Amino acid sequence: MFGDVIPLSAALRARLTRIGASVKTALNTARVEGEELTTERYFFFWQALGESSAADIGLKLANATKVHEYDIPSLAALHSPDVRTALEKIARYKRLCGPKDMSLEMRGGELRVFTTWTHASSPPPPRLVDASLASLLVLLQRGSGQMLAPKRVELSRAKSDEPMLMRFFGCPLKFRAAHDALVFDLNVLATPFVTHNEDLLSVLVPDLEVKLASKKEFTEQVRSVIARRMSGEKPSVEKVAKELALSSRTLQRRLGESGVSYQQVLDDVRHSTAVTLLREKRLELHEVAFLLGFEEFNSFTRAFRGWEGTSPGRWRDSIA
């Protein structure tokens, strides 16, 4: 489970059951065990849920989730002063809840809000997309006290469920889009929130920042251990975990909570170390490859091309 952990909490299962979703059937079909899933298994669950439940199950979940059931990042967004600040808080802190990024793209007088699942090898299931987009819209409507409607909703899937989705979102739909996104006029960012509570934010935000910093700090600790052990062998996750007095599984889970995998951290350290060693020019290229733990020089060359777009030798020559 390298850097890929998504919670499927008992509370979420209870909310889905409350609105009539076939949770037990979906759990059995997707072979879900426990409350921590990979992105792939999480998608399997939502695909099974969509196939065994009503078509509007994702939309129902958005409306049925009460404010007291929101996670901490969502609460911080809800009590922000305006739409812009709310979206910025979600984009900053939602990574604490799983390996996904929310992007705010402003162009041509429009604001496009979309999510990228960082470990996904396939598109998210339609009902999960419905739930994600609808939940964000409901939060903005609750915060503003207005029935905000997007300019349009963009969906990566083929055309389906158009009447149902148009009734909920109150706007045109665009299918086969690049992303699953809510698109607003840019001026929506200035919309004030009636739920703004600065006192509550002063309690919520520092704790979120501490958690964010803690996750970054742990990643840096792992980077440091990898760098120290990089001397002719590829530092294994088992050895790095042992040095940090953790199990391999715990190390992988904690990195996953930070949105990265062990392999990503290893590659990043190898990249930065390779650049440093090549700049110094004291070592032959084969020696650099050996110190980075590559068993074959060709493997090092392929990796370096992926990092810098050229071979190690040409890169070294270019900085001469």
Buried (B, 14 or more C-beta within 10 A) or exposed (E): BBBBBBBBEEEBBEBBEEBEBBBEBBBEBBEBEEEBBBBBBBBBBBBBBBEBBBBBBBBBBBEBBEEEEBBBBBBBBBBBBBBBBBBBBBBBBBBBBBBBEBEBEEEEEBBBBBBEBBBBEEEBBBBBBBBBBBBBBBBBBBBBEBEBBBBBBBBBBEEEBEEBBEEBBEBEBBBEBEBBBBBBEBEBBEBBBEBBBEEBBEEBBEEBEEBBEBBEEBBEBBBBBBBEBBEEBBBBBEBBBBBBEBEBEEBBBBBBBBBBBBEBBBBBBBBEBBBEBBEEEEEEBEEBBBBBBBEEBEEBBEBBBEBBEBBBEEBBEEEE
